[in-house]
Amino acid sequence: MEATRGDLDTVAELVKRALVPYNRKPDDVDIEILAERLLEYGTLLLVEVVDLEGAAAPLSDWHMLTDVGASKGPLGQWNHVRGMARTVRRMLLLLGVDAR
């Protein structure tokens, strides 16, 4: 399935929500929702970028993040979500979408 413009806009908004300063960290429920949605849309983008030049690093990071998961500790899930968001942002840039 190909990502639509709406999908790309949604992913860009998720990235922005995840990459806020630490003093604006969402609550644990919102972090869990961000994790689920980033996983869903990151998997969708994976198919879009797999053959693009420059995709090797974000693809490698994505596989590491999704295979290993969040670390234990008070900020483990939050840091994991932020890592997924940075990786998804790099995928978006490969597709010509600015998610800053």
Secondary structure, DSSP 8 states (H G I E B T S, - for coil): ----HHHHHHHHHHHHHHTS-GGG---HHHHHHHHHHHHHHHHHHHHHHTTSTT-HHHHHHHHHHHHH---SSTTHHHHHHHHHHHHHHHHHHHTT----
